[in-house]
Structures are given as C-alpha cells and as structure tokens.
C-alpha cells in the first residue's frame, strides 16, 4: 500500500491554485492514497485504481451469485 503523508514544512511557496477542500482519498479499497480531485466525480487517484476496484466488485458479485446457486 502506498501511503503518503504530506507535511507542510514551509520550504516551498504555497501554490495559489491549490484548494485544500479538493483533497480526497482514493476510493479503491486497497489504495487509500490522498490526491487532489479535479471534479466532484473524481474518486480514484489513477485509472488503474478505478479498473482494479471495478474488477474486485465484479468478482464479489460472481462470488455472491455462485453462493446463491449453491444448494443447501
């Protein structure tokens, strides 16, 4: 897991375009990386995270469907 902690130590000048309200955590359950959103719908830090999350969701749906078909 990539976990980055951003510490403002004052060495760099502030970016005038930076909006702290736009910081979000990646929605991929195994990533959780902090990133700056570009829009309200921006949920993943990378395309790979979006792809992996959707792949995991499909896997969970297949697993649930398989267990539902299993005789008791």
RANOR-V714313 format. One record per residue. N is the residue number from 0. RES is the residue in three letters. PHI is phi in whole degrees, 0 to 359 (NA if undefined). BURIAL is b if it has 24 or more other ideal C-beta (glycine too) atoms within 12 Angstrom, else e. D_LAST is the distance of its C-alpha to the last C-alpha in whole Angstrom. Layout:
n=N res=RES phi=PHI burial=BURIAL d_last=D_LAST
n=N res=RES phi=PHI burial=BURIAL d_last=D_LAST
This chain:
n=0 res=UNK phi=NA burial=e d_last=38
n=1 res=UNK phi=267 burial=e d_last=42
n=2 res=UNK phi=237 burial=e d_last=43
n=3 res=UNK phi=246 burial=e d_last=46
n=4 res=UNK phi=253 burial=e d_last=48
n=5 res=UNK phi=263 burial=e d_last=51
n=6 res=UNK phi=241 burial=e d_last=54
n=7 res=UNK phi=274 burial=e d_last=57
n=8 res=UNK phi=261 burial=e d_last=60
n=9 res=UNK phi=80 burial=e d_last=63
n=10 res=UNK phi=284 burial=e d_last=64
n=11 res=UNK phi=247 burial=e d_last=63
n=12 res=UNK phi=293 burial=e d_last=64
n=13 res=UNK phi=293 burial=e d_last=62
n=14 res=UNK phi=279 burial=e d_last=61
n=15 res=UNK phi=294 burial=e d_last=62
n=16 res=UNK phi=272 burial=e d_last=59
n=17 res=UNK phi=286 burial=e d_last=56
n=18 res=UNK phi=240 burial=e d_last=54
n=19 res=UNK phi=298 burial=e d_last=52
n=20 res=UNK phi=290 burial=e d_last=50
n=21 res=UNK phi=271 burial=e d_last=49
n=22 res=UNK phi=288 burial=e d_last=47
n=23 res=UNK phi=214 burial=b d_last=43
n=24 res=UNK phi=260 burial=e d_last=41
n=25 res=UNK phi=303 burial=b d_last=39
n=26 res=UNK phi=281 burial=b d_last=35
n=27 res=UNK phi=291 burial=b d_last=34
n=28 res=UNK phi=297 burial=e d_last=31
n=29 res=UNK phi=260 burial=e d_last=33
n=30 res=UNK phi=263 burial=b d_last=36
n=31 res=UNK phi=71 burial=e d_last=38
n=32 res=UNK phi=289 burial=b d_last=41
n=33 res=UNK phi=277 burial=e d_last=44
n=34 res=UNK phi=212 burial=e d_last=46
n=35 res=UNK phi=263 burial=e d_last=48
n=36 res=UNK phi=291 burial=e d_last=47
n=37 res=UNK phi=261 burial=e d_last=49
n=38 res=UNK phi=206 burial=e d_last=47
n=39 res=UNK phi=294 burial=e d_last=45
n=40 res=UNK phi=270 burial=e d_last=42
n=41 res=UNK phi=284 burial=e d_last=42
n=42 res=UNK phi=247 burial=e d_last=39
n=43 res=UNK phi=242 burial=b d_last=39
n=44 res=UNK phi=286 burial=b d_last=42
n=45 res=UNK phi=216 burial=e d_last=42
n=46 res=UNK phi=298 burial=e d_last=40
n=47 res=UNK phi=298 burial=e d_last=38
n=48 res=UNK phi=294 burial=b d_last=36
n=49 res=UNK phi=298 burial=e d_last=36
n=50 res=UNK phi=296 burial=e d_last=34
n=51 res=UNK phi=295 burial=e d_last=32
n=52 res=UNK phi=296 burial=b d_last=31
n=53 res=UNK phi=295 burial=e d_last=30
n=54 res=UNK phi=297 burial=e d_last=28
n=55 res=UNK phi=295 burial=e d_last=26
n=56 res=UNK phi=297 burial=e d_last=25
n=57 res=UNK phi=298 burial=e d_last=24
n=58 res=UNK phi=298 burial=e d_last=22
n=59 res=UNK phi=295 burial=e d_last=20
n=60 res=UNK phi=295 burial=e d_last=19
n=61 res=UNK phi=297 burial=e d_last=18
n=62 res=UNK phi=297 burial=e d_last=16
n=63 res=UNK phi=294 burial=e d_last=14
n=64 res=UNK phi=295 burial=e d_last=14
n=65 res=UNK phi=295 burial=e d_last=12
n=66 res=UNK phi=290 burial=e d_last=10
n=67 res=UNK phi=291 burial=e d_last=9
n=68 res=UNK phi=281 burial=e d_last=9
n=69 res=UNK phi=294 burial=e d_last=6
n=70 res=UNK phi=290 burial=e d_last=4
n=71 res=UNK phi=256 burial=e d_last=0
